[in-house]
Amino acid sequence: MHYTDTAQVHCPYCDALQTLVLDPSIPEQEYTEDCQTCCQPMVLAVHLDPMHAPYVAARREDDVHSPGD
């Protein structure tokens, strides 16, 4: 069965509350999504625990560094 879930996170640029649609079939994911309010790129790290409860962290795109930095 394929289903989706939602989570809320604050934009790291403008602090607007964002509602995200998550795919709980992927327990660990990181992707970039533009803020719905200020259009800045947020890097979202999503982790689902064993009970499929989501943990979402949002960072500014310019706060993300390559492993060699």
PQR file of N, CA, C, O and H, with PARSE charges and radii, in Angstrom:
ATOM      1  N   MET A   1       0.843  -1.181   0.000 -0.4000 1.5000
ATOM      2  CA  MET A   1       0.000   0.000   0.000 -0.0000 2.0000
ATOM      3  C   MET A   1       0.885   1.240   0.000  0.5500 1.7000
ATOM      4  O   MET A   1       1.862   1.317   0.745 -0.5500 1.4000
ATOM      5  N   HIS A   2       0.542   2.190  -0.825 -0.4000 1.5000
ATOM      6  CA  HIS A   2       1.289   3.437  -0.903 -0.0000 2.0000
ATOM      7  C   HIS A   2       0.412   4.556  -0.346  0.5500 1.7000
ATOM      8  O   HIS A   2      -0.731   4.724  -0.770 -0.5500 1.4000
ATOM      9  H   HIS A   2      -0.252   2.128  -1.430  0.4000 1.0000
ATOM     10  N   TYR A   3       0.942   5.309   0.592 -0.4000 1.5000
ATOM     11  CA  TYR A   3       0.189   6.399   1.167 -0.0000 2.0000
ATOM     12  C   TYR A   3       1.136   7.551   1.475  0.5500 1.7000
ATOM     13  O   TYR A   3       2.355   7.379   1.450 -0.5500 1.4000
ATOM     14  H   TYR A   3       1.871   5.172   0.937  0.4000 1.0000
ATOM     15  N   THR A   4       0.594   8.696   1.756 -0.4000 1.5000
ATOM     16  CA  THR A   4       1.404   9.862   2.085 -0.0000 2.0000
ATOM     17  C   THR A   4       1.017  10.372   3.461  0.5500 1.7000
ATOM     18  O   THR A   4      -0.043  10.042   3.994 -0.5500 1.4000
ATOM     19  H   THR A   4      -0.396   8.836   1.776  0.4000 1.0000
ATOM     20  N   ASP A   5       1.898  11.181   4.018 -0.4000 1.5000
ATOM     21  CA  ASP A   5       1.679  11.774   5.320 -0.0000 2.0000
ATOM     22  C   ASP A   5       2.101  13.235   5.212  0.5500 1.7000
ATOM     23  O   ASP A   5       2.724  13.630   4.226 -0.5500 1.4000
ATOM     24  H   ASP A   5       2.759  11.449   3.585  0.4000 1.0000
ATOM     25  N   THR A   6       1.773  14.024   6.198 -0.4000 1.5000
ATOM     26  CA  THR A   6       2.179  15.426   6.194 -0.0000 2.0000
ATOM     27  C   THR A   6       2.975  15.734   7.454  0.5500 1.7000
ATOM     28  O   THR A   6       2.865  15.050   8.472 -0.5500 1.4000
ATOM     29  H   THR A   6       1.267  13.704   6.999  0.4000 1.0000
ATOM     30  N   ALA A   7       3.775  16.777   7.351 -0.4000 1.5000
ATOM     31  CA  ALA A   7       4.536  17.296   8.485 -0.0000 2.0000
ATOM     32  C   ALA A   7       4.632  18.798   8.308  0.5500 1.7000
ATOM     33  O   ALA A   7       4.473  19.317   7.203 -0.5500 1.4000
ATOM     34  H   ALA A   7       3.865  17.332   6.524  0.4000 1.0000
ATOM     35  N   GLN A   8       4.891  19.488   9.398 -0.4000 1.5000
ATOM     36  CA  GLN A   8       5.049  20.936   9.333 -0.0000 2.0000
ATOM     37  C   GLN A   8       6.449  21.313   9.774  0.5500 1.7000
ATOM     38  O   GLN A   8       7.025  20.708  10.678 -0.5500 1.4000
ATOM     39  H   GLN A   8       5.020  19.067  10.296  0.4000 1.0000
ATOM     40  N   VAL A   9       6.982  22.336   9.109 -0.4000 1.5000
ATOM     41  CA  VAL A   9       8.318  22.829   9.419 -0.0000 2.0000
ATOM     42  C   VAL A   9       8.332  24.328   9.133  0.5500 1.7000
ATOM     43  O   VAL A   9       7.600  24.809   8.268 -0.5500 1.4000
ATOM     44  H   VAL A   9       6.514  22.828   8.375  0.4000 1.0000
ATOM     45  N   HIS A  10       9.170  25.060   9.866 -0.4000 1.5000
ATOM     46  CA  HIS A  10       9.315  26.500   9.638 -0.0000 2.0000
ATOM     47  C   HIS A  10      10.421  26.750   8.623  0.5500 1.7000
ATOM     48  O   HIS A  10      11.475  26.116   8.668 -0.5500 1.4000
ATOM     49  H   HIS A  10       9.764  24.669  10.569  0.4000 1.0000
ATOM     50  N   CYS A  11      10.171  27.674   7.715 -0.4000 1.5000
ATOM     51  CA  CYS A  11      11.174  28.059   6.724 -0.0000 2.0000
ATOM     52  C   CYS A  11      12.368  28.674   7.449  0.5500 1.7000
ATOM     53  O   CYS A  11      12.183  29.529   8.316 -0.5500 1.4000
ATOM     54  H   CYS A  11       9.315  28.189   7.679  0.4000 1.0000
ATOM     55  N   PRO A  12      13.599  28.253   7.108 -0.5600 1.5000
ATOM     56  CA  PRO A  12      14.776  28.824   7.765  0.2800 2.0000
ATOM     57  C   PRO A  12      15.093  30.244   7.295  0.5500 1.7000
ATOM     58  O   PRO A  12      15.966  30.894   7.871 -0.5500 1.4000
ATOM     59  N   TYR A  13      14.419  30.731   6.282 -0.4000 1.5000
ATOM     60  CA  TYR A  13      14.627  32.095   5.793 -0.0000 2.0000
ATOM     61  C   TYR A  13      13.609  33.063   6.385  0.5500 1.7000
ATOM     62  O   TYR A  13      13.988  34.052   7.013 -0.5500 1.4000
ATOM     63  H   TYR A  13      13.710  30.203   5.814  0.4000 1.0000
ATOM     64  N   CYS A  14      12.312  32.785   6.190 -0.4000 1.5000
ATOM     65  CA  CYS A  14      11.268  33.733   6.602 -0.0000 2.0000
ATOM     66  C   CYS A  14      10.452  33.262   7.806  0.5500 1.7000
ATOM     67  O   CYS A  14       9.594  33.999   8.291 -0.5500 1.4000
ATOM     68  H   CYS A  14      12.004  31.981   5.680  0.4000 1.0000
ATOM     69  N   ASP A  15      10.706  32.054   8.293 -0.4000 1.5000
ATOM     70  CA  ASP A  15      10.046  31.469   9.459 -0.0000 2.0000
ATOM     71  C   ASP A  15       8.567  31.134   9.228  0.5500 1.7000
ATOM     72  O   ASP A  15       7.847  30.845  10.185 -0.5500 1.4000
ATOM     73  H   ASP A  15      11.404  31.456   7.899  0.4000 1.0000
ATOM     74  N   ALA A  16       8.110  31.169   7.982 -0.4000 1.5000
ATOM     75  CA  ALA A  16       6.718  30.803   7.694 -0.0000 2.0000
ATOM     76  C   ALA A  16       6.533  29.305   7.902  0.5500 1.7000
ATOM     77  O   ALA A  16       7.410  28.512   7.561 -0.5500 1.4000
ATOM     78  H   ALA A  16       8.695  31.403   7.206  0.4000 1.0000
ATOM     79  N   LEU A  17       5.412  28.930   8.450 -0.4000 1.5000
ATOM     80  CA  LEU A  17       5.098  27.524   8.674 -0.0000 2.0000
ATOM     81  C   LEU A  17       4.726  26.873   7.345  0.5500 1.7000
ATOM     82  O   LEU A  17       3.855  27.367   6.628 -0.5500 1.4000
ATOM     83  H   LEU A  17       4.699  29.575   8.727  0.4000 1.0000
ATOM     84  N   GLN A  18       5.380  25.776   7.023 -0.4000 1.5000
ATOM     85  CA  GLN A  18       5.157  25.047   5.783 -0.0000 2.0000
ATOM     86  C   GLN A  18       4.551  23.692   6.101  0.5500 1.7000
ATOM     87  O   GLN A  18       4.961  23.033   7.056 -0.5500 1.4000
ATOM     88  H   GLN A  18       6.087  25.375   7.605  0.4000 1.0000
ATOM     89  N   THR A  19       3.586  23.275   5.312 -0.4000 1.5000
ATOM     90  CA  THR A  19       3.048  21.932   5.407 -0.0000 2.0000
ATOM     91  C   THR A  19       3.611  21.129   4.255  0.5500 1.7000
ATOM     92  O   THR A  19       3.440  21.490   3.090 -0.5500 1.4000
ATOM     93  H   THR A  19       3.252  23.810   4.535  0.4000 1.0000
ATOM     94  N   LEU A  20       4.283  20.037   4.582 -0.4000 1.5000
ATOM     95  CA  LEU A  20       4.946  19.203   3.593 -0.0000 2.0000
ATOM     96  C   LEU A  20       4.193  17.892   3.433  0.5500 1.7000
ATOM     97  O   LEU A  20       3.685  17.336   4.407 -0.5500 1.4000
ATOM     98  H   LEU A  20       4.421  19.743   5.527  0.4000 1.0000
ATOM     99  N   VAL A  21       4.123  17.407   2.219 -0.4000 1.5000
ATOM    100  CA  VAL A  21       3.572  16.080   1.948 -0.0000 2.0000
ATOM    101  C   VAL A  21       4.762  15.127   1.876  0.5500 1.7000
ATOM    102  O   VAL A  21       5.683  15.328   1.084 -0.5500 1.4000
ATOM    103  H   VAL A  21       4.535  17.858   1.427  0.4000 1.0000
ATOM    104  N   LEU A  22       4.735  14.093   2.707 -0.4000 1.5000
ATOM    105  CA  LEU A  22       5.833  13.139   2.807 -0.0000 2.0000
ATOM    106  C   LEU A  22       5.442  11.796   2.227  0.5500 1.7000
ATOM    107  O   LEU A  22       4.273  11.411   2.240 -0.5500 1.4000
ATOM    108  H   LEU A  22       3.987  13.929   3.351  0.4000 1.0000
ATOM    109  N   ASP A  23       6.432  11.093   1.720 -0.4000 1.5000
ATOM    110  CA  ASP A  23       6.242   9.722   1.242 -0.0000 2.0000
ATOM    111  C   ASP A  23       6.834   8.790   2.294  0.5500 1.7000
ATOM    112  O   ASP A  23       8.053   8.622   2.334 -0.5500 1.4000
ATOM    113  H   ASP A  23       7.382  11.406   1.709  0.4000 1.0000
ATOM    114  N   PRO A  24       6.018   8.180   3.142 -0.5600 1.5000
ATOM    115  CA  PRO A  24       6.546   7.360   4.227  0.2800 2.0000
ATOM    116  C   PRO A  24       7.138   6.023   3.774  0.5500 1.7000
ATOM    117  O   PRO A  24       7.629   5.261   4.607 -0.5500 1.4000
ATOM    118  N   SER A  25       7.102   5.727   2.488 -0.4000 1.5000
ATOM    119  CA  SER A  25       7.738   4.495   2.014 -0.0000 2.0000
ATOM    120  C   SER A  25       9.258   4.645   1.930  0.5500 1.7000
ATOM    121  O   SER A  25       9.970   3.662   1.724 -0.5500 1.4000
ATOM    122  H   SER A  25       6.703   6.347   1.811  0.4000 1.0000
ATOM    123  N   ILE A  26       9.760   5.893   2.093 -0.4000 1.5000
ATOM    124  CA  ILE A  26      11.201   6.155   2.081 -0.0000 2.0000
ATOM    125  C   ILE A  26      11.563   6.705   3.463  0.5500 1.7000
ATOM    126  O   ILE A  26      11.278   7.870   3.741 -0.5500 1.4000
ATOM    127  H   ILE A  26       9.182   6.691   2.261  0.4000 1.0000
ATOM    128  N   PRO A  27      12.181   5.907   4.335 -0.5600 1.5000
ATOM    129  CA  PRO A  27      12.401   6.333   5.722  0.2800 2.0000
ATOM    130  C   PRO A  27      13.455   7.424   5.906  0.5500 1.7000
ATOM    131  O   PRO A  27      13.392   8.157   6.893 -0.5500 1.4000
ATOM    132  N   GLU A  28      14.415   7.560   4.999 -0.4000 1.5000
ATOM    133  CA  GLU A  28      15.455   8.591   5.094 -0.0000 2.0000
ATOM    134  C   GLU A  28      15.534   9.300   3.755  0.5500 1.7000
ATOM    135  O   GLU A  28      15.752   8.660   2.727 -0.5500 1.4000
ATOM    136  H   GLU A  28      14.466   6.964   4.197  0.4000 1.0000
ATOM    137  N   GLN A  29      15.363  10.606   3.754 -0.4000 1.5000
ATOM    138  CA  GLN A  29      15.481  11.352   2.510 -0.0000 2.0000
ATOM    139  C   GLN A  29      15.948  12.773   2.776  0.5500 1.7000
ATOM    140  O   GLN A  29      15.718  13.327   3.850 -0.5500 1.4000
ATOM    141  H   GLN A  29      15.186  11.127   4.590  0.4000 1.0000
ATOM    142  N   GLU A  30      16.607  13.354   1.781 -0.4000 1.5000
ATOM    143  CA  GLU A  30      17.011  14.747   1.831 -0.0000 2.0000
ATOM    144  C   GLU A  30      16.789  15.326   0.447  0.5500 1.7000
ATOM    145  O   GLU A  30      17.223  14.762  -0.557 -0.5500 1.4000
ATOM    146  H   GLU A  30      16.794  12.904   0.908  0.4000 1.0000
ATOM    147  N   TYR A  31      16.108  16.460   0.410 -0.4000 1.5000
ATOM    148  CA  TYR A  31      15.804  17.084  -0.879 -0.0000 2.0000
ATOM    149  C   TYR A  31      15.611  18.578  -0.668  0.5500 1.7000
ATOM    150  O   TYR A  31      15.484  19.052   0.460 -0.5500 1.4000
ATOM    151  H   TYR A  31      15.756  16.918   1.226  0.4000 1.0000
ATOM    152  N   THR A  32      15.592  19.307  -1.776 -0.4000 1.5000
ATOM    153  CA  THR A  32      15.407  20.756  -1.751 -0.0000 2.0000
ATOM    154  C   THR A  32      14.008  21.088  -2.245  0.5500 1.7000
ATOM    155  O   THR A  32      13.540  20.563  -3.255 -0.5500 1.4000
ATOM    156  H   THR A  32      15.695  18.921  -2.693  0.4000 1.0000
ATOM    157  N   GLU A  33      13.356  21.973  -1.504 -0.4000 1.5000
ATOM    158  CA  GLU A  33      12.015  22.435  -1.883 -0.0000 2.0000
ATOM    159  C   GLU A  33      11.946  23.927  -1.596  0.5500 1.7000
ATOM    160  O   GLU A  33      12.430  24.386  -0.562 -0.5500 1.4000
ATOM    161  H   GLU A  33      13.737  22.399  -0.684  0.4000 1.0000
ATOM    162  N   ASP A  34      11.351  24.678  -2.501 -0.4000 1.5000
ATOM    163  CA  ASP A  34      11.217  26.118  -2.299 -0.0000 2.0000
ATOM    164  C   ASP A  34      10.135  26.418  -1.273  0.5500 1.7000
ATOM    165  O   ASP A  34       9.095  25.760  -1.228 -0.5500 1.4000
ATOM    166  H   ASP A  34      10.957  24.305  -3.341  0.4000 1.0000
ATOM    167  N   CYS A  35      10.403  27.424  -0.453 -0.4000 1.5000
ATOM    168  CA  CYS A  35       9.412  27.890   0.514 -0.0000 2.0000
ATOM    169  C   CYS A  35       8.193  28.397  -0.242  0.5500 1.7000
ATOM    170  O   CYS A  35       8.331  29.080  -1.257 -0.5500 1.4000
ATOM    171  H   CYS A  35      11.247  27.958  -0.490  0.4000 1.0000
ATOM    172  N   GLN A  36       7.007  28.070   0.241 -0.4000 1.5000
ATOM    173  CA  GLN A  36       5.767  28.492  -0.393 -0.0000 2.0000
ATOM    174  C   GLN A  36       5.491  29.976  -0.189  0.5500 1.7000
ATOM    175  O   GLN A  36       4.654  30.554  -0.883 -0.5500 1.4000
ATOM    176  H   GLN A  36       6.894  27.515   1.066  0.4000 1.0000
ATOM    177  N   THR A  37       6.195  30.600   0.763 -0.4000 1.5000
ATOM    178  CA  THR A  37       5.974  32.013   1.064 -0.0000 2.0000
ATOM    179  C   THR A  37       7.025  32.907   0.422  0.5500 1.7000
ATOM    180  O   THR A  37       6.682  33.851  -0.291 -0.5500 1.4000
ATOM    181  H   THR A  37       6.875  30.131   1.326  0.4000 1.0000
ATOM    182  N   CYS A  38       8.312  32.619   0.667 -0.4000 1.5000
ATOM    183  CA  CYS A  38       9.382  33.509   0.185 -0.0000 2.0000
ATOM    184  C   CYS A  38      10.156  32.947  -1.011  0.5500 1.7000
ATOM    185  O   CYS A  38      11.024  33.624  -1.562 -0.5500 1.4000
ATOM    186  H   CYS A  38       8.590  31.852   1.246  0.4000 1.0000
ATOM    187  N   CYS A  39       9.848  31.725  -1.408 -0.4000 1.5000
ATOM    188  CA  CYS A  39      10.447  31.059  -2.578 -0.0000 2.0000
ATOM    189  C   CYS A  39      11.941  30.759  -2.441  0.5500 1.7000
ATOM    190  O   CYS A  39      12.597  30.454  -3.437 -0.5500 1.4000
ATOM    191  H   CYS A  39       9.143  31.175  -0.961  0.4000 1.0000
ATOM    192  N   GLN A  40      12.481  30.837  -1.248 -0.4000 1.5000
ATOM    193  CA  GLN A  40      13.882  30.489  -1.029 -0.0000 2.0000
ATOM    194  C   GLN A  40      14.024  28.971  -0.958  0.5500 1.7000
ATOM    195  O   GLN A  40      13.096  28.287  -0.526 -0.5500 1.4000
ATOM    196  H   GLN A  40      11.948  31.084  -0.438  0.4000 1.0000
ATOM    197  N   PRO A  41      15.181  28.428  -1.379 -0.5600 1.5000
ATOM    198  CA  PRO A  41      15.367  26.972  -1.368  0.2800 2.0000
ATOM    199  C   PRO A  41      15.696  26.440   0.031  0.5500 1.7000
ATOM    200  O   PRO A  41      16.710  26.810   0.623 -0.5500 1.4000
ATOM    201  N   MET A  42      14.837  25.581   0.540 -0.4000 1.5000
ATOM    202  CA  MET A  42      15.058  24.935   1.835 -0.0000 2.0000
ATOM    203  C   MET A  42      15.561  23.515   1.579  0.5500 1.7000
ATOM    204  O   MET A  42      15.018  22.802   0.736 -0.5500 1.4000
ATOM    205  H   MET A  42      14.013  25.281   0.059  0.4000 1.0000
ATOM    206  N   VAL A  43      16.593  23.112   2.305 -0.4000 1.5000
ATOM    207  CA  VAL A  43      17.050  21.729   2.241 -0.0000 2.0000
ATOM    208  C   VAL A  43      16.356  20.995   3.378  0.5500 1.7000
ATOM    209  O   VAL A  43      16.526  21.333   4.550 -0.5500 1.4000
ATOM    210  H   VAL A  43      17.035  23.692   2.990  0.4000 1.0000
ATOM    211  N   LEU A  44      15.575  19.988   3.017 -0.4000 1.5000
ATOM    212  CA  LEU A  44      14.772  19.254   3.988 -0.0000 2.0000
ATOM    213  C   LEU A  44      15.364  17.875   4.223  0.5500 1.7000
ATOM    214  O   LEU A  44      15.596  17.120   3.279 -0.5500 1.4000
ATOM    215  H   LEU A  44      15.437  19.713   2.066  0.4000 1.0000
ATOM    216  N   ALA A  45      15.604  17.554   5.476 -0.4000 1.5000
ATOM    217  CA  ALA A  45      16.057  16.217   5.860 -0.0000 2.0000
ATOM    218  C   ALA A  45      14.890  15.558   6.589  0.5500 1.7000
ATOM    219  O   ALA A  45      14.410  16.062   7.604 -0.5500 1.4000
ATOM    220  H   ALA A  45      15.415  18.167   6.243  0.4000 1.0000
ATOM    221  N   VAL A  46      14.446  14.429   6.057 -0.4000 1.5000
ATOM    222  CA  VAL A  46      13.278  13.734   6.606 -0.0000 2.0000
ATOM    223  C   VAL A  46      13.722  12.375   7.122  0.5500 1.7000
ATOM    224  O   VAL A  46      14.401  11.621   6.425 -0.5500 1.4000
ATOM    225  H   VAL A  46      14.836  14.019   5.233  0.4000 1.0000
ATOM    226  N   HIS A  47      13.331  12.077   8.342 -0.4000 1.5000
ATOM    227  CA  HIS A  47      13.617  10.773   8.954 -0.0000 2.0000
ATOM    228  C   HIS A  47      12.307  10.257   9.541  0.5500 1.7000
ATOM    229  O   HIS A  47      11.616  10.971  10.268 -0.5500 1.4000
ATOM    230  H   HIS A  47      12.780  12.689   8.909  0.4000 1.0000
ATOM    231  N   LEU A  48      11.977   9.022   9.221 -0.4000 1.5000
ATOM    232  CA  LEU A  48      10.800   8.386   9.805 -0.0000 2.0000
ATOM    233  C   LEU A  48      11.257   7.342  10.805  0.5500 1.7000
ATOM    234  O   LEU A  48      12.071   6.480  10.474 -0.5500 1.4000
ATOM    235  H   LEU A  48      12.538   8.442   8.631  0.4000 1.0000
ATOM    236  N   ASP A  49      10.744   7.410  12.025 -0.4000 1.5000
ATOM    237  CA  ASP A  49      11.114   6.422  13.033 -0.0000 2.0000
ATOM    238  C   ASP A  49      10.407   5.095  12.728  0.5500 1.7000
ATOM    239  O   ASP A  49       9.609   5.037  11.793 -0.5500 1.4000
ATOM    240  H   ASP A  49      10.083   8.110  12.294  0.4000 1.0000
ATOM    241  N   PRO A  50      10.676   4.040  13.486 -0.5600 1.5000
ATOM    242  CA  PRO A  50      10.054   2.735  13.203  0.2800 2.0000
ATOM    243  C   PRO A  50       8.522   2.741  13.218  0.5500 1.7000
ATOM    244  O   PRO A  50       7.892   1.877  12.607 -0.5500 1.4000
ATOM    245  N   MET A  51       7.932   3.697  13.903 -0.4000 1.5000
ATOM    246  CA  MET A  51       6.468   3.811  13.920 -0.0000 2.0000
ATOM    247  C   MET A  51       5.962   4.762  12.830  0.5500 1.7000
ATOM    248  O   MET A  51       4.780   5.104  12.804 -0.5500 1.4000
ATOM    249  H   MET A  51       8.444   4.399  14.399  0.4000 1.0000
ATOM    250  N   HIS A  52       6.851   5.186  11.939 -0.4000 1.5000
ATOM    251  CA  HIS A  52       6.564   6.092  10.823 -0.0000 2.0000
ATOM    252  C   HIS A  52       6.219   7.509  11.269  0.5500 1.7000
ATOM    253  O   HIS A  52       5.577   8.249  10.523 -0.5500 1.4000
ATOM    254  H   HIS A  52       7.811   4.908  11.960  0.4000 1.0000
ATOM    255  N   ALA A  53       6.629   7.894  12.464 -0.4000 1.5000
ATOM    256  CA  ALA A  53       6.470   9.278  12.894 -0.0000 2.0000
ATOM    257  C   ALA A  53       7.586  10.093  12.241  0.5500 1.7000
ATOM    258  O   ALA A  53       8.756   9.723  12.343 -0.5500 1.4000
ATOM    259  H   ALA A  53       7.150   7.293  13.070  0.4000 1.0000
ATOM    260  N   PRO A  54       7.242  11.200  11.570 -0.5600 1.5000
ATOM    261  CA  PRO A  54       8.259  11.957  10.849  0.2800 2.0000
ATOM    262  C   PRO A  54       9.021  12.936  11.733  0.5500 1.7000
ATOM    263  O   PRO A  54       8.466  13.532  12.655 -0.5500 1.4000
ATOM    264  N   TYR A  55      10.302  13.083  11.426 -0.4000 1.5000
ATOM    265  CA  TYR A  55      11.135  14.153  11.962 -0.0000 2.0000
ATOM    266  C   TYR A  55      11.663  14.893  10.746  0.5500 1.7000
ATOM    267  O   TYR A  55      12.312  14.289   9.892 -0.5500 1.4000
ATOM    268  H   TYR A  55      10.752  12.598  10.677  0.4000 1.0000
ATOM    269  N   VAL A  56      11.397  16.193  10.652 -0.4000 1.5000
ATOM    270  CA  VAL A  56      11.819  16.986   9.499 -0.0000 2.0000
ATOM    271  C   VAL A  56      12.645  18.162   9.992  0.5500 1.7000
ATOM    272  O   VAL A  56      12.232  18.884  10.900 -0.5500 1.4000
ATOM    273  H   VAL A  56      10.870  16.683  11.346  0.4000 1.0000
ATOM    274  N   ALA A  57      13.810  18.353   9.393 -0.4000 1.5000
ATOM    275  CA  ALA A  57      14.664  19.494   9.689 -0.0000 2.0000
ATOM    276  C   ALA A  57      14.849  20.285   8.402  0.5500 1.7000
ATOM    277  O   ALA A  57      15.099  19.713   7.342 -0.5500 1.4000
ATOM    278  H   ALA A  57      14.145  17.767   8.655  0.4000 1.0000
ATOM    279  N   ALA A  58      14.724  21.607   8.504 -0.4000 1.5000
ATOM    280  CA  ALA A  58      14.908  22.481   7.344 -0.0000 2.0000
ATOM    281  C   ALA A  58      16.127  23.363   7.571  0.5500 1.7000
ATOM    282  O   ALA A  58      16.299  23.952   8.639 -0.5500 1.4000
ATOM    283  H   ALA A  58      14.521  22.072   9.365  0.4000 1.0000
ATOM    284  N   ARG A  59      16.973  23.443   6.540 -0.4000 1.5000
ATOM    285  CA  ARG A  59      18.159  24.300   6.592 -0.0000 2.0000
ATOM    286  C   ARG A  59      18.162  25.212   5.369  0.5500 1.7000
ATOM    287  O   ARG A  59      17.526  24.922   4.355 -0.5500 1.4000
ATOM    288  H   ARG A  59      16.834  22.965   5.673  0.4000 1.0000
ATOM    289  N   ARG A  60      18.884  26.304   5.485 -0.4000 1.5000
ATOM    290  CA  ARG A  60      19.122  27.159   4.327 -0.0000 2.0000
ATOM    291  C   ARG A  60      20.015  26.408   3.353  0.5500 1.7000
ATOM    292  O   ARG A  60      20.887  25.643   3.764 -0.5500 1.4000
ATOM    293  H   ARG A  60      19.400  26.539   6.308  0.4000 1.0000
ATOM    294  N   GLU A  61      19.799  26.624   2.081 -0.4000 1.5000
ATOM    295  CA  GLU A  61      20.626  25.953   1.083 -0.0000 2.0000
ATOM    296  C   GLU A  61      22.096  26.339   1.236  0.5500 1.7000
ATOM    297  O   GLU A  61      22.975  25.504   1.020 -0.5500 1.4000
ATOM    298  H   GLU A  61      19.091  27.246   1.748  0.4000 1.0000
ATOM    299  N   ASP A  62      22.378  27.590   1.605 -0.4000 1.5000
ATOM    300  CA  ASP A  62      23.766  28.017   1.753 -0.0000 2.0000
ATOM    301  C   ASP A  62      24.410  27.534   3.053  0.5500 1.7000
ATOM    302  O   ASP A  62      25.604  27.754   3.258 -0.5500 1.4000
ATOM    303  H   ASP A  62      21.665  28.269   1.780  0.4000 1.0000
ATOM    304  N   ASP A  63      23.649  26.882   3.935 -0.4000 1.5000
ATOM    305  CA  ASP A  63      24.201  26.285   5.156 -0.0000 2.0000
ATOM    306  C   ASP A  63      24.684  24.853   4.920  0.5500 1.7000
ATOM    307  O   ASP A  63      25.315  24.262   5.796 -0.5500 1.4000
ATOM    308  H   ASP A  63      22.679  26.703   3.769  0.4000 1.0000
ATOM    309  N   VAL A  64      24.396  24.295   3.756 -0.4000 1.5000
ATOM    310  CA  VAL A  64      24.764  22.929   3.435 -0.0000 2.0000
ATOM    311  C   VAL A  64      26.146  22.946   2.798  0.5500 1.7000
ATOM    312  O   VAL A  64      26.391  23.677   1.838 -0.5500 1.4000
ATOM    313  H   VAL A  64      23.883  24.775   3.043  0.4000 1.0000
ATOM    314  N   HIS A  65      27.041  22.140   3.338 -0.4000 1.5000
ATOM    315  CA  HIS A  65      28.409  22.077   2.847 -0.0000 2.0000
ATOM    316  C   HIS A  65      28.712  20.694   2.296  0.5500 1.7000
ATOM    317  O   HIS A  65      28.156  19.690   2.742 -0.5500 1.4000
ATOM    318  H   HIS A  65      26.842  21.547   4.118  0.4000 1.0000
ATOM    319  N   SER A  66      29.588  20.664   1.338 -0.4000 1.5000
ATOM    320  CA  SER A  66      30.066  19.389   0.813 -0.0000 2.0000
ATOM    321  C   SER A  66      30.890  18.692   1.867  0.5500 1.7000
ATOM    322  O   SER A  66      31.463  19.356   2.731 -0.5500 1.4000
ATOM    323  H   SER A  66      30.040  21.479   0.975  0.4000 1.0000
ATOM    324  N   PRO A  67      30.972  17.345   1.824 -0.5600 1.5000
ATOM    325  CA  PRO A  67      31.754  16.622   2.832  0.2800 2.0000
ATOM    326  C   PRO A  67      33.216  17.056   2.898  0.5500 1.7000
ATOM    327  O   PRO A  67      33.839  16.930   3.952 -0.5500 1.4000
ATOM    328  N   GLY A  68      33.772  17.557   1.817 -0.4000 1.5000
ATOM    329  CA  GLY A  68      35.173  17.968   1.812 -0.0000 2.0000
ATOM    330  C   GLY A  68      35.412  19.374   2.295  0.5500 1.7000
ATOM    331  O   GLY A  68      36.565  19.793   2.405 -0.5500 1.4000
ATOM    332  H   GLY A  68      33.267  17.659   0.960  0.4000 1.0000
ATOM    333  N   ASP A  69      34.339  20.139   2.595 -0.4000 1.5000
ATOM    334  CA  ASP A  69      34.492  21.537   3.036 -0.0000 2.0000
ATOM    335  C   ASP A  69      34.946  21.624   4.463  0.5500 1.7000
ATOM    336  O   ASP A  69      35.123  22.723   4.988 -0.5500 1.4000
ATOM    337  H   ASP A  69      33.402  19.799   2.505  0.4000 1.0000
TER
END
